[in-house]
Amino acid sequence: MRELTPELRAVYDLSRAAAQGAAGGRELLDRICSTVAKTFGFTRVAILRIDEGTLVPLAAHGFEVEEIPRGVELQERPLLAAAADVGEATQSDDALAVPLMAEGRLVGILVADREGERLALEQATLDVLTTTGALAAVYLERALEADELRRVNDVARNFVALASHELRSPCAVVHGLAATLHVRGDDLHDEQLVELRRMLYEHSDRLRLLVDQLLDLSRLDAKAIEIRPRRFRVRRRLEETLLIVAGDHLRDVELVVDPELEAYADPEAFDRVVSNLITNAFRYGEPPVGVEAEETDGHFLLRVCDHGPGVAPSFVPKLFERFARSDASSAAATGAGLGLSIAQSYAQAQGGELAYRDAGPGGACFELLLPAPAAV
């Protein structure tokens, strides 16, 4: 039998690896790395996805985790950027970069080397690697699609389990109150009817809030919320939000924000964070509630602080976990323990972060940090 050319051998080996691991998602990419290493004699191979110009490692063979480029811009790596620009395998003295092109689109980069050895690949070999990269790009997209489908299915299953568990109790209470009014309403005194209606309103309002929170979580988990950042005046936005959220407690809010201060964020996501923090401050803390905002160190910073007992140090690590509630907060209110988790998710969706610090000598303080307009 006539021996296969290097190109055909690479195509054959990669196709066989893909067929054996077709349903394996990231495992398929690991197979590609090891196959490329074996076929072309490389010591180390890694596949990196290009996510909005940033390198994200997906699979590797021979590399230690800390050695793989991650979280850096493609343009910060000259060899990788050069390969992406020309659309062909490109080498330096000690490394190789192969663009993974799918229908003319750059979907990733394959990097490889022969640890401790100088690279001097012939043009024919570079051409073979360019062709191999195009084939690997197809498998990369297939693996990512498989992972995304699996993630969406997991999100759906988790949401159904979560919703059924958390909604069962409040639904039972609302149904019980409504049933009492329906069946025995004509036999009850006016005072009893007023009390039952009040209780029905309060519990149905809590149920509404829980449904809204669960829907927020499901959309955030499924990455179904589109973030559209723009510049806006912060004080005006906060005043509008406080009118809705603080209500009768508006006089207990101390707003310290320059009227000219701007933020660069998604206004709706910003409102979600602020409303959860304000609600949390009144629910678990004590007035007055201070709201401050400023631009500092190249970032936009918002603080919401109260004068309550603060958070027990032992509970701080769990503060942003879903349904996590300290003994003190469980006794003080009937919330589901979702507000801070949702607020943090909205902050992170905008490239920011939400953190807690002790406001000492008393109180809790939450800080929202976002990229400043000048940094965008």
C-alpha positions, 0 to 999 in steps of 0.5 A, spaced: 500 500 500 502 506 498 504 511 504 499 517 505 502 523 504 503 528 511 497 532 509 492 526 508 495 522 514 493 528 518 486 529 515 485 521 516 488 521 523 484 528 525 477 525 522 478 518 525 479 522 532 473 526 531 469 520 529 471 517 535 470 523 540 464 526 536 459 527 542 465 528 547 465 536 546 472 538 549 474 531 549 474 532 542 479 538 542 483 534 547 484 528 541 485 533 536 491 536 540 494 529 541 493 527 534 497 534 532 502 533 536 503 525 534 503 527 527 507 533 527 512 531 532 510 537 537 511 536 544 506 541 546 499 543 543 494 547 545 487 550 542 485 557 544 478 560 542 478 567 540 472 571 544 472 578 542 479 578 541 481 575 547 484 568 548 481 563 551 484 556 552 480 550 551 484 544 550 491 542 551 497 536 550 503 537 554 502 544 557 502 545 564 495 550 565 499 556 567 503 556 561 497 556 556 496 564 554 489 566 557 485 572 558 490 576 554 488 580 547 490 576 541 494 583 539 499 582 545 501 576 542 505 577 535 506 570 533 499 569 534 496 575 531 501 574 525 498 567 523 491 570 524 492 576 519 495 572 514 490 566 515 496 561 515 501 557 519 506 561 522 513 560 526 518 563 530 524 560 532 521 556 538 513 556 537 508 555 531 501 558 531 496 555 526 489 560 525 483 555 525 479 558 519 472 556 518 469 559 512 473 565 512 472 566 519 477 566 525 474 561 530 481 560 534 488 559 534 492 552 535 499 553 538 505 548 538 512 547 540 518 542 541 520 544 548 527 546 548 528 545 541 528 550 535 523 550 530 525 550 522 519 547 519 519 547 511 514 551 507 510 544 505 509 542 512 506 549 514 502 548 508 499 542 511 498 545 518 494 550 515 490 545 511 489 541 518 487 548 522 482 549 517 479 542 519 480 543 526 476 549 526 470 545 523 471 540 529 472 546 534 465 549 532 462 542 533 465 541 540 463 548 542 456 547 539 455 540 543 458 544 549 453 549 548 447 544 547 449 541 554 449 547 558 443 549 555 440 543 557 443 543 564 440 550 565 433 548 563 433 542 568 436 546 574 431 551 573 425 546 573 428 543 579 429 550 582 422 553 580 418 547 583 422 547 589 421 554 591 414 556 588 411 550 591 410 553 598 408 560 597 403 557 591 400 553 597 399 559 601 396 563 596 391 558 594 389 556 601 388 564 602 384 564 596 380 558 597 378 560 604 375 567 601 372 563 596 369 557 600 367 561 607 367 568 605 360 569 606 361 567 613 366 571 615 366 578 619 368 584 615 375 584 620 376 577 618 375 579 610 380 585 611 385 581 614 385 575 609 385 580 603 391 583 606 395 577 607 393 574 600 396 581 597 402 580 601 403 573 599 401 574 592 406 580 592 412 575 595 410 570 590 410 575 584 417 577 586 420 570 587 417 569 580 421 575 577 427 573 581 427 566 578 426 568 571 432 573 572 436 567 574 434 563 568 435 568 563 442 570 566 444 562 566 442 561 559 446 568 557 439 570 554 440 577 557 443 582 552 447 587 555 447 594 551 451 599 554 451 606 553 452 613 557 447 615 562 447 620 568 447 616 574 444 621 579 437 622 574 437 614 574 438 613 581 432 618 583 428 614 578 429 607 581 429 610 588 422 613 587 420 606 585 424 601 590 424 606 596 417 608 596 415 611 603 422 610 605 425 615 600 426 620 606 431 615 609 435 615 603 441 619 603 443 620 595 450 623 594 452 623 587 454 629 582 449 631 577 454 631 572 457 624 573 456 619 568 456 611 567 457 607 561 453 601 563 446 597 561 441 602 564 436 596 565 442 591 568 444 597 572 437 598 575 437 591 577 443 591 581 441 598 584 434 596 586 436 589 589 441 593 593 436 598 596 431 593 597 436 589 601 439 595 605 431 596 608 430 589 609 436 587 613 439 593 615 437 600 618 436 607 616 439 611 613 441 608 607 447 612 603 447 611 596 454 614 593 457 614 586 464 617 583 469 615 578 475 613 581 482 609 578 479 608 571 472 605 574 465 607 576 464 606 583 457 605 586 456 604 594 450 602 598 451 602 605 446 602 611 446 602 619 444 596 621 448 590 624 452 588 618 453 581 616 456 576 620 464 575 618 462 567 618 457 568 613 460 573 608 463 568 604 456 565 602 453 572 601 452 571 594 450 564 593 443 563 591 438 561 597 444 563 602 441 566 608 444 567 615 440 566 621 439 573 622 436 574 615 432 568 616 429 571 622 428 578 620 425 577 613 421 572 608 426 573 602 428 567 598 436 569 598 436 571 591 437 578 591 444 579 592 446 573 587 442 576 581 445 583 583 452 580 582 450 576 576 448 583 573 454 586 575 459 581 572 454 581 565 457 588 564 464 586 566 464 589 573 464 586 580 459 587 586 463 586 593 461 587 600 465 590 606 464 592 613 461 599 614 463 599 621 462 600 626 455 598 624 452 597 617 453 593 611 456 596 605 456 594 598 460 596 592 459 596 585 465 597 580 464 598 573 469 600 567 469 608 567 466 611 560 473 613 559 476 606 559 471 604 554 
